[in-house]
Amino acid sequence: MLRAIADDELSGVLITDTGMRRVLHPYDGGADVLLTTPAERDRMRDRHADWLSGHPSGL
């Protein structure tokens, strides 16, 4: 499924935890991740800093 999304063959996919508190929205250019708190966001950002864009905003 993720390969199909990366190849732009599939779109509109959301992957969530069972409580729908965290959301992953993969797309052909990357992914958006929605987390529950700013602290959780910051931990994810710090853990996966190499995934972020080189743009100063990180977007």
Buried (B, 14 or more C-beta within 10 A) or exposed (E): EEEEBBEEEBEEBEEEEEEEEBEBBBBEEEBEBEBEEEEEEEEBBEEEEEEEEEEEEEE
